[in-house]
Amino acid sequence: MAMLGTTTPSGSATPLMWADPVTETPVKNDTETWELYNFTGDAHPIHVHQGGFQVIGRQAIGSGTSSPPLPGEAGYKDTVIALPGDITRIKMRFDIAGRYVWHCHILDHEDNEMMRPFQVLPRSSR
């Protein structure tokens, strides 16, 4: 079964289980661009809880050529199709501190570890 996780600096997959430490820790009110690498042969509808995001575009893993969002991906979304062999880029503003989840919206995948927590950290007062 496919899993979510991180990538190494060389671009290799590092699959992580639900119970592994949180690796995504945006700070409240920051905007981040996430790169979703799909190393599998299947398309995955990736859903991010907490708010909407914009699809920035895609590129084939190992290629420098980017493509714009697909027709119908304009505006704010809460789910994006991560195509096989592609890096899908999304941009999201994290405006509520707390623990949330991002996951594949295919129920079988969701139930078998293709789900990860992320923690929006409060902005420290300086």
N, CA, C and O atoms as a GROMACS GRO file, in nm:
protein
  504
    1MET      N    1   0.085  -0.119   0.000
    1MET     CA    2   0.000   0.000   0.000
    1MET      C    3   0.090   0.124   0.000
    1MET      O    4   0.195   0.125   0.064
    2ALA      N    5   0.050   0.227  -0.069
    2ALA     CA    6   0.125   0.352  -0.074
    2ALA      C    7   0.120   0.423   0.060
    2ALA      O    8   0.025   0.407   0.137
    3MET      N    9   0.223   0.502   0.087
    3MET     CA   10   0.229   0.580   0.211
    3MET      C   11   0.269   0.723   0.178
    3MET      O   12   0.328   0.749   0.073
    4LEU      N   13   0.238   0.814   0.268
    4LEU     CA   14   0.284   0.951   0.257
    4LEU      C   15   0.415   0.962   0.334
    4LEU      O   16   0.450   0.872   0.410
    5GLY      N   17   0.484   1.071   0.316
    5GLY     CA   18   0.609   1.089   0.388
    5GLY      C   19   0.682   1.212   0.340
    5GLY      O   20   0.621   1.313   0.304
    6THR      N   21   0.813   1.204   0.340
    6THR     CA   22   0.897   1.314   0.297
    6THR      C   23   0.991   1.265   0.188
    6THR      O   24   0.990   1.147   0.152
    7THR      N   25   1.071   1.356   0.134
    7THR     CA   26   1.175   1.318   0.040
    7THR      C   27   1.310   1.358   0.097
    7THR      O   28   1.320   1.454   0.174
    8THR      N   29   1.413   1.285   0.059
    8THR     CA   30   1.549   1.318   0.100
    8THR      C   31   1.599   1.433   0.011
    8THR      O   32   1.536   1.464  -0.090
    9PRO      N   33   1.711   1.496   0.048
    9PRO     CA   34   1.765   1.601  -0.039
    9PRO      C   35   1.794   1.553  -0.182
    9PRO      O   36   1.792   1.633  -0.275
   10SER      N   37   1.820   1.422  -0.199
   10SER     CA   38   1.845   1.370  -0.334
   10SER      C   39   1.717   1.336  -0.408
   10SER      O   40   1.721   1.298  -0.525
   11GLY      N   41   1.600   1.350  -0.341
   11GLY     CA   42   1.472   1.327  -0.406
   11GLY      C   43   1.414   1.187  -0.389
   11GLY      O   44   1.317   1.153  -0.456
   12SER      N   45   1.473   1.106  -0.302
   12SER     CA   46   1.420   0.972  -0.276
   12SER      C   47   1.307   0.978  -0.175
   12SER      O   48   1.302   1.067  -0.090
   13ALA      N   49   1.215   0.883  -0.185
   13ALA     CA   50   1.101   0.877  -0.094
   13ALA      C   51   1.142   0.826   0.044
   13ALA      O   52   1.224   0.736   0.056
   14THR      N   53   1.082   0.887   0.147
   14THR     CA   54   1.096   0.839   0.285
   14THR      C   55   0.955   0.818   0.339
   14THR      O   56   0.897   0.911   0.396
   15PRO      N   57   0.898   0.697   0.322
   15PRO     CA   58   0.761   0.672   0.369
   15PRO      C   59   0.753   0.682   0.521
   15PRO      O   60   0.845   0.641   0.592
   16LEU      N   61   0.643   0.737   0.571
   16LEU     CA   62   0.621   0.752   0.715
   16LEU      C   63   0.484   0.698   0.753
   16LEU      O   64   0.388   0.706   0.676
   17MET      N   65   0.478   0.642   0.872
   17MET     CA   66   0.353   0.591   0.927
   17MET      C   67   0.278   0.706   0.996
   17MET      O   68   0.337   0.811   1.024
   18TRP      N   69   0.150   0.686   1.023
   18TRP     CA   70   0.069   0.786   1.093
   18TRP      C   71   0.133   0.825   1.226
   18TRP      O   72   0.136   0.943   1.262
   19ALA      N   73   0.185   0.727   1.300
   19ALA     CA   74   0.237   0.750   1.435
   19ALA      C   75   0.379   0.806   1.436
   19ALA      O   76   0.430   0.841   1.543
   20ASP      N   77   0.445   0.817   1.321
   20ASP     CA   78   0.579   0.877   1.317
   20ASP      C   79   0.570   1.024   1.353
   20ASP      O   80   0.463   1.084   1.340
   21PRO      N   81   0.680   1.084   1.397
   21PRO     CA   82   0.676   1.226   1.434
   21PRO      C   83   0.627   1.315   1.319
   21PRO      O   84   0.649   1.286   1.202
   22VAL      N   85   0.561   1.422   1.356
   22VAL     CA   86   0.511   1.521   1.259
   22VAL      C   87   0.630   1.584   1.187
   22VAL      O   88   0.728   1.623   1.250
   23THR      N   89   0.622   1.592   1.055
   23THR     CA   90   0.730   1.650   0.975
   23THR      C   91   0.691   1.784   0.911
   23THR      O   92   0.778   1.858   0.866
   24GLU      N   93   0.562   1.814   0.905
   24GLU     CA   94   0.515   1.941   0.847
   24GLU      C   95   0.468   2.029   0.962
   24GLU      O   96   0.371   1.997   1.031
   25THR      N   97   0.536   2.142   0.981
   25THR     CA   98   0.506   2.230   1.094
   25THR      C   99   0.503   2.377   1.050
   25THR      O  100   0.588   2.455   1.092
   26PRO      N  101   0.407   2.414   0.967
   26PRO     CA  102   0.398   2.555   0.929
   26PRO      C  103   0.363   2.641   1.050
   26PRO      O  104   0.306   2.593   1.147
   27VAL      N  105   0.398   2.768   1.042
   27VAL     CA  106   0.367   2.864   1.148
   27VAL      C  107   0.241   2.939   1.110
   27VAL      O  108   0.221   2.975   0.994
   28LYS      N  109   0.156   2.963   1.210
   28LYS     CA  110   0.029   3.033   1.188
   28LYS      C  111   0.051   3.161   1.107
   28LYS      O  112   0.143   3.238   1.133
   29ASN      N  113  -0.034   3.180   1.009
   29ASN     CA  114  -0.037   3.294   0.917
   29ASN      C  115   0.072   3.291   0.810
   29ASN      O  116   0.083   3.384   0.731
   30ASP      N  117   0.153   3.185   0.807
   30ASP     CA  118   0.250   3.170   0.699
   30ASP      C  119   0.182   3.106   0.578
   30ASP      O  120   0.083   3.033   0.592
   31THR      N  121   0.236   3.134   0.462
   31THR     CA  122   0.193   3.069   0.338
   31THR      C  123   0.308   2.981   0.292
   31THR      O  124   0.422   3.027   0.284
   32GLU      N  125   0.279   2.856   0.263
   32GLU     CA  126   0.381   2.762   0.218
   32GLU      C  127   0.340   2.699   0.086
   32GLU      O  128   0.221   2.684   0.057
   33THR      N  129   0.441   2.662   0.007
   33THR     CA  130   0.419   2.581  -0.112
   33THR      C  131   0.466   2.440  -0.078
   33THR      O  132   0.582   2.420  -0.043
   34TRP      N  133   0.376   2.344  -0.089
   34TRP     CA  134   0.408   2.204  -0.065
   34TRP      C  135   0.427   2.135  -0.199
   34TRP      O  136   0.353   2.161  -0.294
   35GLU      N  137   0.525   2.046  -0.205
   35GLU     CA  138   0.549   1.964  -0.322
   35GLU      C  139   0.508   1.821  -0.288
   35GLU      O  140   0.565   1.760  -0.198
   36LEU      N  141   0.411   1.769  -0.360
   36LEU     CA  142   0.360   1.634  -0.338
   36LEU      C  143   0.420   1.543  -0.445
   36LEU      O  144   0.377   1.546  -0.560
   37TYR      N  145   0.519   1.463  -0.408
   37TYR     CA  146   0.584   1.370  -0.499
   37TYR      C  147   0.502   1.241  -0.503
   37TYR      O  148   0.474   1.183  -0.398
   38ASN      N  149   0.463   1.198  -0.621
   38ASN     CA  150   0.390   1.071  -0.634
   38ASN      C  151   0.482   0.970  -0.701
   38ASN      O  152   0.499   0.971  -0.823
   39PHE      N  153   0.542   0.882  -0.619
   39PHE     CA  154   0.632   0.779  -0.669
   39PHE      C  155   0.558   0.652  -0.711
   39PHE      O  156   0.620   0.556  -0.754
   40THR      N  157   0.425   0.651  -0.698
   40THR     CA  158   0.346   0.531  -0.730
   40THR      C  159   0.298   0.535  -0.875
   40THR      O  160   0.316   0.634  -0.946
   41GLY      N  161   0.237   0.426  -0.917
   41GLY     CA  162   0.178   0.418  -1.051
   41GLY      C  163   0.032   0.459  -1.054
   41GLY      O  164  -0.033   0.446  -1.158
   42ASP      N  165  -0.021   0.508  -0.941
   42ASP     CA  166  -0.162   0.546  -0.932
   42ASP      C  167  -0.178   0.695  -0.906
   42ASP      O  168  -0.092   0.759  -0.846
   43ALA      N  169  -0.289   0.750  -0.953
   43ALA     CA  170  -0.326   0.888  -0.918
   43ALA      C  171  -0.389   0.885  -0.778
   43ALA      O  172  -0.466   0.794  -0.746
   44HIS      N  173  -0.357   0.984  -0.696
   44HIS     CA  174  -0.410   0.991  -0.559
   44HIS      C  175  -0.477   1.126  -0.536
   44HIS      O  176  -0.414   1.230  -0.556
   45PRO      N  177  -0.604   1.126  -0.496
   45PRO     CA  178  -0.670   1.252  -0.458
   45PRO      C  179  -0.624   1.290  -0.316
   45PRO      O  180  -0.669   1.231  -0.218
   46ILE      N  181  -0.537   1.388  -0.307
   46ILE     CA  182  -0.481   1.429  -0.179
   46ILE      C  183  -0.566   1.542  -0.121
   46ILE      O  184  -0.589   1.645  -0.186
   47HIS      N  185  -0.612   1.520   0.002
   47HIS     CA  186  -0.699   1.614   0.072
   47HIS      C  187  -0.622   1.672   0.191
   47HIS      O  188  -0.563   1.598   0.269
   48VAL      N  189  -0.624   1.805   0.203
   48VAL     CA  190  -0.556   1.873   0.314
   48VAL      C  191  -0.662   1.940   0.399
   48VAL      O  192  -0.737   2.025   0.350
   49HIS      N  193  -0.669   1.903   0.527
   49HIS     CA  194  -0.764   1.964   0.620
   49HIS      C  195  -0.714   2.102   0.663
   49HIS      O  196  -0.596   2.132   0.647
   50GLN      N  197  -0.802   2.183   0.716
   50GLN     CA  198  -0.775   2.313   0.778
   50GLN      C  199  -0.809   2.430   0.688
   50GLN      O  200  -0.841   2.537   0.739
   51GLY      N  201  -0.804   2.415   0.558
   51GLY     CA  202  -0.838   2.528   0.473
   51GLY      C  203  -0.812   2.498   0.327
   51GLY      O  204  -0.763   2.391   0.293
   52GLY      N  205  -0.845   2.593   0.241
   52GLY     CA  206  -0.826   2.575   0.099
   52GLY      C  207  -0.684   2.607   0.055
   52GLY      O  208  -0.611   2.678   0.123
   53PHE      N  209  -0.646   2.553  -0.059
   53PHE     CA  210  -0.516   2.580  -0.117
   53PHE      C  211  -0.532   2.606  -0.266
   53PHE      O  212  -0.638   2.579  -0.323
   54GLN      N  213  -0.429   2.658  -0.328
   54GLN     CA  214  -0.427   2.680  -0.472
   54GLN      C  215  -0.330   2.581  -0.535
   54GLN      O  216  -0.222   2.557  -0.482
   55VAL      N  217  -0.369   2.523  -0.648
   55VAL     CA  218  -0.280   2.436  -0.723
   55VAL      C  219  -0.189   2.525  -0.806
   55VAL      O  220  -0.237   2.606  -0.886
   56ILE      N  221  -0.059   2.511  -0.788
   56ILE     CA  222   0.040   2.593  -0.859
   56ILE      C  223   0.077   2.530  -0.993
   56ILE      O  224   0.095   2.600  -1.092
   57GLY      N  225   0.089   2.397  -0.995
   57GLY     CA  226   0.126   2.328  -1.118
   57GLY      C  227   0.190   2.194  -1.087
   57GLY      O  228   0.186   2.146  -0.974
   58ARG      N  229   0.248   2.134  -1.191
   58ARG     CA  230   0.309   2.001  -1.180
   58ARG      C  231   0.434   1.996  -1.264
   58ARG      O  232   0.456   2.078  -1.354
   59GLN      N  233   0.517   1.896  -1.233
   59GLN     CA  234   0.628   1.860  -1.321
   59GLN      C  235   0.658   1.713  -1.300
   59GLN      O  236   0.635   1.659  -1.192
   60ALA      N  237   0.709   1.648  -1.403
   60ALA     CA  238   0.748   1.508  -1.391
   60ALA      C  239   0.868   1.499  -1.297
   60ALA      O  240   0.958   1.582  -1.304
   61ILE      N  241   0.868   1.398  -1.210
   61ILE     CA  242   0.982   1.378  -1.121
   61ILE      C  243   1.106   1.357  -1.207
   61ILE      O  244   1.106   1.274  -1.298
   62GLY      N  245   1.212   1.432  -1.177
   62GLY     CA  246   1.336   1.421  -1.254
   62GLY      C  247   1.343   1.512  -1.374
   62GLY      O  248   1.444   1.514  -1.445
   63SER      N  249   1.236   1.588  -1.399
   63SER     CA  250   1.231   1.679  -1.513
   63SER      C  251   1.231   1.823  -1.462
   63SER      O  252   1.184   1.849  -1.351
   64GLY      N  253   1.283   1.914  -1.540
   64GLY     CA  254   1.280   2.054  -1.502
   64GLY      C  255   1.164   2.130  -1.564
   64GLY      O  256   1.150   2.250  -1.542
   65THR      N  257   1.081   2.061  -1.641
   65THR     CA  258   0.973   2.126  -1.713
   65THR      C  259   0.845   2.126  -1.630
   65THR      O  260   0.795   2.019  -1.594
   66SER      N  261   0.793   2.244  -1.601
   66SER     CA  262   0.669   2.256  -1.523
   66SER      C  263   0.551   2.275  -1.616
   66SER      O  264   0.565   2.325  -1.728
   67SER      N  265   0.435   2.232  -1.569
   67SER     CA  266   0.311   2.256  -1.641
   67SER      C  267   0.213   2.327  -1.549
   67SER      O  268   0.217   2.307  -1.427
   68PRO      N  269   0.125   2.408  -1.604
   68PRO     CA  270   0.029   2.482  -1.522
   68PRO      C  271  -0.078   2.388  -1.465
   68PRO      O  272  -0.086   2.272  -1.504
   69PRO      N  273  -0.160   2.439  -1.373
   69PRO     CA  274  -0.271   2.358  -1.322
   69PRO      C  275  -0.362   2.311  -1.436
   69PRO      O  276  -0.370   2.375  -1.541
   70LEU      N  277  -0.428   2.199  -1.414
   70LEU     CA  278  -0.521   2.144  -1.512
   70LEU      C  279  -0.647   2.231  -1.520
   70LEU      O  280  -0.677   2.304  -1.426
   71PRO      N  281  -0.721   2.224  -1.631
   71PRO     CA  282  -0.849   2.294  -1.637
   71PRO      C  283  -0.936   2.249  -1.519
   71PRO      O  284  -0.941   2.130  -1.488
   72GLY      N  285  -1.003   2.340  -1.456
   72GLY     CA  286  -1.086   2.307  -1.340
   72GLY      C  287  -1.013   2.317  -1.207
   72GLY      O  288  -1.074   2.300  -1.102
   73GLU      N  289  -0.882   2.345  -1.210
   73GLU     CA  290  -0.806   2.357  -1.085
   73GLU      C  291  -0.783   2.502  -1.042
   73GLU      O  292  -0.708   2.528  -0.948
   74ALA      N  293  -0.847   2.597  -1.110
   74ALA     CA  294  -0.835   2.737  -1.071
   74ALA      C  295  -0.911   2.760  -0.941
   74ALA      O  296  -1.006   2.688  -0.910
   75GLY      N  297  -0.870   2.859  -0.865
   75GLY     CA  298  -0.937   2.892  -0.740
   75GLY      C  299  -0.888   2.806  -0.626
   75GLY      O  300  -0.788   2.735  -0.638
   76TYR      N  301  -0.960   2.812  -0.515
   76TYR     CA  302  -0.920   2.738  -0.395
   76TYR      C  303  -0.980   2.599  -0.395
   76TYR      O  304  -1.096   2.580  -0.431
   77LYS      N  305  -0.900   2.502  -0.354
   77LYS     CA  306  -0.939   2.362  -0.351
   77LYS      C  307  -0.910   2.305  -0.213
   77LYS      O  308  -0.837   2.365  -0.134
   78ASP      N  309  -0.969   2.188  -0.183
   78ASP     CA  310  -0.930   2.116  -0.061
   78ASP      C  311  -0.879   1.977  -0.096
   78ASP      O  312  -0.835   1.902  -0.009
   79THR      N  313  -0.885   1.941  -0.226
   79THR     CA  314  -0.834   1.813  -0.275
   79THR      C  315  -0.770   1.836  -0.412
   79THR      O  316  -0.820   1.914  -0.492
   80VAL      N  317  -0.659   1.768  -0.436
   80VAL     CA  318  -0.592   1.776  -0.566
   80VAL      C  319  -0.552   1.634  -0.607
   80VAL      O  320  -0.517   1.552  -0.522
   81ILE      N  321  -0.557   1.608  -0.736
   81ILE     CA  322  -0.512   1.478  -0.787
   81ILE      C  323  -0.360   1.485  -0.806
   81ILE      O  324  -0.310   1.564  -0.885
   82ALA      N  325  -0.288   1.400  -0.731
   82ALA     CA  326  -0.144   1.386  -0.747
   82ALA      C  327  -0.123   1.275  -0.850
   82ALA      O  328  -0.145   1.157  -0.821
   83LEU      N  329  -0.080   1.314  -0.968
   83LEU     CA  330  -0.067   1.218  -1.079
   83LEU      C  331   0.059   1.133  -1.064
   83LEU      O  332   0.158   1.180  -1.007
   84PRO      N  333   0.056   1.009  -1.114
   84PRO     CA  334   0.172   0.921  -1.100
   84PRO      C  335   0.296   0.979  -1.168
   84PRO      O  336   0.290   1.030  -1.280
   85GLY      N  337   0.409   0.971  -1.098
   85GLY     CA  338   0.536   1.019  -1.153
   85GLY      C  339   0.551   1.169  -1.154
   85GLY      O  340   0.647   1.220  -1.212
   86ASP      N  341   0.459   1.241  -1.092
   86ASP     CA  342   0.462   1.388  -1.093
   86ASP      C  343   0.488   1.445  -0.954
   86ASP      O  344   0.466   1.381  -0.852
   87ILE      N  345   0.537   1.569  -0.955
   87ILE     CA  346   0.541   1.654  -0.836
   87ILE      C  347   0.427   1.753  -0.854
   87ILE      O  348   0.427   1.830  -0.949
   88THR      N  349   0.331   1.752  -0.763
   88THR     CA  350   0.219   1.845  -0.766
   88THR      C  351   0.247   1.952  -0.663
   88THR      O  352   0.274   1.920  -0.547
   89ARG      N  353   0.241   2.080  -0.702
   89ARG     CA  354   0.269   2.189  -0.610
   89ARG      C  355   0.139   2.259  -0.572
   89ARG      O  356   0.057   2.294  -0.657
   90ILE      N  357   0.123   2.278  -0.440
   90ILE     CA  358   0.007   2.351  -0.389
   90ILE      C  359   0.056   2.461  -0.295
   90ILE      O  360   0.160   2.447  -0.230
   91LYS      N  361  -0.019   2.570  -0.288
   91LYS     CA  362   0.015   2.683  -0.201
   91LYS      C  363  -0.100   2.705  -0.105
   91LYS      O  364  -0.216   2.716  -0.146
   92MET      N  365  -0.068   2.712   0.024
   92MET     CA  366  -0.171   2.722   0.127
   92MET      C  367  -0.128   2.817   0.238
   92MET      O  368  -0.011   2.820   0.277
   93ARG      N  369  -0.224   2.894   0.286
   93ARG     CA  370  -0.201   2.981   0.403
   93ARG      C  371  -0.259   2.910   0.524
   93ARG      O  372  -0.372   2.862   0.521
   94PHE      N  373  -0.180   2.904   0.630
   94PHE     CA  374  -0.218   2.833   0.752
   94PHE      C  375  -0.259   2.936   0.856
   94PHE      O  376  -0.174   2.996   0.922
   95ASP      N  377  -0.390   2.958   0.872
   95ASP     CA  378  -0.436   3.068   0.957
   95ASP      C  379  -0.493   3.026   1.091
   95ASP      O  380  -0.536   3.111   1.169
   96ILE      N  381  -0.495   2.896   1.121
   96ILE     CA  382  -0.546   2.850   1.251
   96ILE      C  383  -0.446   2.750   1.309
   96ILE      O  384  -0.419   2.647   1.248
   97ALA      N  385  -0.391   2.782   1.426
   97ALA     CA  386  -0.296   2.691   1.491
   97ALA      C  387  -0.369   2.564   1.535
   97ALA      O  388  -0.487   2.569   1.570
   98GLY      N  389  -0.299   2.452   1.534
   98GLY     CA  390  -0.355   2.326   1.580
   98GLY      C  391  -0.300   2.209   1.500
   98GLY      O  392  -0.216   2.227   1.412
   99ARG      N  393  -0.349   2.090   1.532
   99ARG     CA  394  -0.307   1.968   1.463
   99ARG      C  395  -0.415   1.929   1.363
   99ARG      O  396  -0.534   1.926   1.395
  100TYR      N  397  -0.371   1.900   1.242
  100TYR     CA  398  -0.461   1.865   1.132
  100TYR      C  399  -0.407   1.742   1.060
  100TYR      O  400  -0.310   1.681   1.104
  101VAL      N  401  -0.471   1.705   0.950
  101VAL     CA  402  -0.432   1.586   0.876
  101VAL      C  403  -0.435   1.614   0.726
  101VAL      O  404  -0.516   1.693   0.678
  102TRP      N  405  -0.347   1.548   0.654
  102TRP     CA  406  -0.354   1.544   0.509
  102TRP      C  407  -0.345   1.397   0.469
  102TRP      O  408  -0.272   1.320   0.531
  103HIS      N  409  -0.420   1.358   0.364
  103HIS     CA  410  -0.431   1.216   0.334
  103HIS      C  411  -0.482   1.194   0.192
  103HIS      O  412  -0.533   1.285   0.127
  104CYS      N  413  -0.466   1.070   0.147
  104CYS     CA  414  -0.527   1.027   0.021
  104CYS      C  415  -0.675   1.005   0.049
  104CYS      O  416  -0.711   0.946   0.150
  105HIS      N  417  -0.760   1.052  -0.041
  105HIS     CA  418  -0.904   1.041  -0.020
  105HIS      C  419  -0.963   0.910  -0.071
  105HIS      O  420  -1.085   0.893  -0.071
  106ILE      N  421  -0.878   0.815  -0.113
  106ILE     CA  422  -0.925   0.680  -0.145
  106ILE      C  423  -0.933   0.606  -0.012
  106ILE      O  424  -0.832   0.590   0.057
  107LEU      N  425  -1.053   0.561   0.023
  107LEU     CA  426  -1.077   0.505   0.156
  107LEU      C  427  -0.980   0.393   0.192
  107LEU      O  428  -0.930   0.388   0.304
  108ASP      N  429  -0.954   0.303   0.099
  108ASP     CA  430  -0.859   0.193   0.125
  108ASP      C  431  -0.720   0.247   0.160
  108ASP      O  432  -0.653   0.192   0.247
  109HIS      N  433  -0.677   0.352   0.094
  109HIS     CA  434  -0.546   0.411   0.120
  109HIS      C  435  -0.546   0.484   0.254
  109HIS      O  436  -0.452   0.473   0.333
  110GLU      N  437  -0.652   0.559   0.277
  110GLU     CA  438  -0.668   0.634   0.402
  110GLU      C  439  -0.664   0.541   0.523
  110GLU      O  440  -0.605   0.574   0.626
  111ASP      N  441  -0.725   0.425   0.509
  111ASP     CA  442  -0.731   0.328   0.618
  111ASP      C  443  -0.601   0.249   0.635
  111ASP      O  444  -0.585   0.178   0.734
  112ASN      N  445  -0.509   0.262   0.540
  112ASN     CA  446  -0.385   0.184   0.544
  112ASN      C  447  -0.262   0.273   0.539
  112ASN      O  448  -0.172   0.252   0.459
  113GLU      N  449  -0.261   0.373   0.627
  113GLU     CA  450  -0.142   0.456   0.652
  113GLU      C  451  -0.112   0.562   0.548
  113GLU      O  452  -0.005   0.622   0.554
  114MET      N  453  -0.199   0.588   0.451
  114MET     CA  454  -0.171   0.698   0.358
  114MET      C  455  -0.236   0.824   0.413
  114MET      O  456  -0.320   0.888   0.349
  115MET      N  457  -0.193   0.856   0.535
  115MET     CA  458  -0.248   0.969   0.610
  115MET      C  459  -0.139   1.019   0.704
  115MET      O  460  -0.072   0.939   0.769
  116ARG      N  461  -0.121   1.151   0.710
  116ARG     CA  462  -0.018   1.209   0.798
  116ARG      C  463  -0.073   1.330   0.872
  116ARG      O  464  -0.153   1.406   0.817
  117PRO      N  465  -0.030   1.348   0.998
  117PRO     CA  466  -0.066   1.470   1.070
  117PRO      C  467   0.027   1.584   1.031
  117PRO      O  468   0.140   1.562   0.989
  118PHE      N  469  -0.023   1.706   1.045
  118PHE     CA  470   0.065   1.824   1.039
  118PHE      C  471   0.023   1.917   1.151
  118PHE      O  472  -0.092   1.916   1.194
  119GLN      N  473   0.116   1.998   1.198
  119GLN     CA  474   0.093   2.084   1.314
  119GLN      C  475   0.118   2.228   1.274
  119GLN      O  476   0.230   2.264   1.238
  120VAL      N  477   0.013   2.312   1.280
  120VAL     CA  478   0.029   2.455   1.257
  120VAL      C  479   0.068   2.515   1.392
  120VAL      O  480  -0.010   2.513   1.487
  121LEU      N  481   0.189   2.568   1.399
  121LEU     CA  482   0.243   2.621   1.523
  121LEU      C  483   0.196   2.764   1.545
  121LEU      O  484   0.181   2.840   1.449
  122PRO      N  485   0.171   2.804   1.671
  122PRO     CA  486   0.135   2.943   1.696
  122PRO      C  487   0.254   3.033   1.667
  122PRO      O  488   0.369   2.994   1.688
  123ARG      N  489   0.225   3.150   1.621
  123ARG     CA  490   0.333   3.248   1.597
  123ARG      C  491   0.376   3.302   1.732
  123ARG      O  492   0.294   3.349   1.810
  124SER      N  493   0.505   3.294   1.759
  124SER     CA  494   0.554   3.342   1.890
  124SER      C  495   0.548   3.495   1.893
  124SER      O  496   0.568   3.562   1.791
  125SER      N  497   0.519   3.547   2.011
  125SER     CA  498   0.516   3.694   2.025
  125SER      C  499   0.656   3.741   2.052
  125SER      O  500   0.724   3.689   2.140
  126ARG      N  501   0.699   3.841   1.977
  126ARG     CA  502   0.837   3.892   1.991
  126ARG      C  503   0.832   4.038   2.025
  126ARG      O  504   0.937   4.101   2.041
   0.00000   0.00000   0.00000
